[in-house]
């Protein structure tokens, strides 16, 4: 795990993963709002509330993670960089398929 160079840090990868997860949740909730609310004004208000709430929650979560949980979780990956990259590759792969599902896009030969 390089501190300098082109490889992202653990914090950067966690931030990217969190932003992608929040984006999927936001998209899913927006689709529900658009499909089920009768008036456009209610749809807009719900979308604004969901956006502010999810990204506000993300900010709080990232600040909490940066406060020490990250440092403790890094102890194992410092000894085994392969585990670090495999863990993040697994999470990003899961987020890839979650994004495809939320966007209604087939990814495997569909």
Order of alpha helices (4+ residues) and beta strands (2+ residues): alpha-alpha-alpha-alpha
